[in-house]
Amino acid sequence: MVSFVIALECFGICLTAIALFLLLNGDGAREQKLLIMIMCGSLVQNIGYLLELTAPTVEAAMTAVSMEKVGSAFTPMCYCWFIYIYCSVAPPKMLLRILGTVSFLSLPTVIFNWHGLFYREIRWVAEADGFYHISLSYGPLYVFFTIAHIIIPYVLCIYILTKAIRERSDRQVNRQYRMILAISALPVLVLTAYVFKLADVFDFTPVTLTISMSMVVIVVWSRRNYDFRHLAAEKVLESMGDGVIALDDHDRLVSYNRAAATIFTDLSAHKLGENIRVVKGFREEMLNNDIPQSFSIREQHYESHSKHIMDENGRYRDA
C-alpha cells in the first residue's frame, strides 16, 4: 500500500508539472497567474507529503508536514478567486484578503506548533508491515485554520458554480461549469474522509487536490473553455462607451457590455442563451447586416450596426 501511495504521489507531481508547463506558455494574465500559484502551492504540498511518507524519523516527518501546510496555505483562496472570475462574478476581495491574512498569520504556529495549539499530540506509529508514520491529534488552531483557509473558500467555489449553473441557459457553458463543480468537490470529500478518520493512515487529500487542479488546467486549456485573450477582449469591450451585444448564429445572447445594458435596461434580466428578440426595445431590423438603423429609447436617439464575425471555430456570430 505504501508503494502505491508513493507512486500515486509521483504521478500527481508529474501531472502538476505538465499543468504548469501549459500555464507558463500563456500571456501572463491575472487569471493565469492565479492558476500558476495554485499549481505551485499544490506542487509544494505534494512534495511535502512524499517526503513525509519516506521520512526516517518523526522530526523529518514533522518538517515535511510543515512543508505541506505551507504549500496548501493559499491554494484554496487562489482557486476561489479564480472560480469567481471564471464564472464572470466579482470576487469578494475583502473577504478573500482577510482569509489570506489569517492563513499567513497562522503559518508560524503551524510550523512551530507553539504550546500545542495546532497539534495537541504527535505520535510516531509503526504499522504491521514495518511502515512508520505520524499520527496527529489536532489542537484548537487546526480547526480555525481549516475553516478559514479550506472550508470557506471551497464553500464559496461550490456556491458560485452552482449559482452559475442555475442562471446560465447555455448548455455548453453549463456543461463546463458542471465539470468544474465535480472536480472541485472531489478534494473536499477526500479531506472530510481524512479529518473524520475514515482514511486513518494515508492522507489522499494532497494528491487528489493536485490531480483535480491539474484536470481543471488541462480541461480548460485543451478545450479552450477559458482563453485569456478572450478575457482581455472582454475587458476592452467593457470599457467602451458604445453598446456592444454579441449573438450566436441563432440570434441568442452570447455577451454584452455595460453600455449596452444602459441602453436596453432589461437586458440584464435575461439569461445568456435567450433570443435577442425578447429584449424590450430591440427591433428585428437591427439584425440587418451592414445596414445602420436609427432608433429611440426613452427619448434618446441611437444608431445600430450589425456585422457578422467568424469565431475561432469557423462559426458566425453577430455583433
C-alpha positions, 0 to 999 in steps of 0.5 A: 500500500505504501508503494502505491501511495508513493507512486500515486504521489509521483504521478500527481507531481508529474501531472502538476508539472505538465499543468504548469508547463501549459500555464507558463506558455500563456500571456501572463494574465491575472487569471493565469497567474492565479492558476500558476500559484495554485499549481505551485502551492499544490506542487509544494504540498505534494512534495511535502507529503512524499517526503513525509511518507519516506521520512526516517524519523518523526522530526523529518516527518514533522518538517515535511508536514510543515512543508505541506501546510505551507504549500496548501496555505493559499491554494484554496483562496487562489482557486476561489478567486479564480472560480469567481472570475471564471464564472464572470462574478466579482470576487469578494476581495475583502473577504478573500484578503482577510482569509489570506491574512489569517492563513499567513498569520497562522503559518508560524504556529503551524510550523512551530506548533507553539504550546500545542495549539495546532497539534495537541499530540504527535505520535510516531506509529509503526504499522504491521508491515514495518511502515512508520508514520505520524499520527496527529491529534489536532489542537484548537488552531487546526480547526480555525485554520481549516475553516478559514483557509479550506472550508470557506473558500471551497464553500464559496467555489461550490456556491458560485458554480452552482449559482452559475449553473442555475442562471446560465441557459447555455448548455455548453457553458453549463456543461463546463461549469458542471465539470468544474463543480465535480472536480472541485468537490472531489478534494473536499470529500477526500479531506472530510474522509481524512479529518473524520478518520475514515482514511486513518493512515494515508492522507489522499487529500494532497494528491487528489487536490493536485490531480483535480487542479491539474484536470481543471488546467488541462480541461480548460486549456485543451478545450479552450473553455477559458482563453485569456485573450478572450478575457482581455477582449472582454475587458476592452469591450467593457470599457467602451462607451458604445453598446456592444451585444454579441449573438450566436448564429441563432440570434441568442445572447452570447455577451454584452457590455455595460453600455449596452445594458444602459441602453436596453435596461432589461437586458440584464434580466435575461439569461445568456442563451435567450433570443435577442428578440425578447429584449424590450426595445430591440427591433428585428431590423437591427439584425440587418447586416451592414445596414445602420438603423436609427432608433429611440429609447426613452427619448434618446436617439441611437444608431445600430450596426450589425456585422457578422464575425467568424469565431475561432471555430469557423462559426458566425456570430453577430455583433 
